[in-house]
């Protein structure tokens, strides 16, 4: 069975991109196609193909696929187009059984042990979030994003607006809602260590799958302090509960919205991932200074404070918008 991940990426690659590539190389049963206009001063493994494509050329390719004007002004908008990659990039997936997409702020573990071929073949779609999802490569599935739901052809509104709809996840009438509505077989895969981005510490976050079609779903954030760990091609979540270390294997670690300083040796096969660094390790145990720092952040948590403040400001702006609207032209900050 052949599976390929299609990854258009525009912007500076993360500091740990070499480690991302190494984790791809440790999964030879999967292929990756990275499309970018960045300078590729990297050693790409055999199963990762790099295609240089200027941003304007990518925009032209996307626009050529639709008979209406689409909005793709910034790379961030690509997230809404992800469910259409099988249709847009069909020339690259002709010999594949499945295609998918993933982010590059991931470090993969042993994917095959979590995604056995026999189980994948039972599903039309594997995964329900944007950081990694796989689709069966058939004409029907590749065009399913165009399907109407509740009498609405949602993709036309999504692709023609510059607003982010979270169409690849659980936005209103998202690709997941369409697959469920059309009674397709979806594996709601959750076996990964997704690091919550709005906390100084590493905490695992899991998206509760909506029980109503119109629901976005709720983030469930673990309270325990965690760290990431890579050992010989496998990825783990290390969590500390009452001073006792627990080690749980994961399909991959997702470092969303994290700037990481890479201090690991280039030849290392074991890495520790702490909230702002990737370091080499011998035994997989977290040095005491990082545990002390994590406990300090329980009390003084800048990321969490900033996020809570932003939510309050957003709530205030939304709730007072009808009142402020007539006066906006007089004050650029309103």
Buried (B, 14 or more C-beta within 10 A) or exposed (E): EEBBBBBBBBEEBBEBBBBBBBBBBBBEEBBBBBBBBBEEEBEBBEBBBBBEBEBEEBEEBBBEBBEEEBBBEEBEBBBBBBBBBBBBBBEBBEEBBBBBBBBBBBBBBBBBEBBEEEEBEEBBBBBBBBBBBBBBBEEEBBEBBBBEBEEEEBBBEBBEEEEEBBBBBBBBBBBBBBBBBEEBEBBBBBEBBBBBBBBBBBBBBBBEBBEEBEEBBEEEEBEBBBBBBBBEBBBBBBBBEEEEEEEBBBBBBBBBEBEBEBEBEEEBEBBBBBBEBBBBBEEBEBEEEBBEBBEEBEEEBEBBEEBEEEEEEEEEEEEEEEEEEEEEEEEEEE
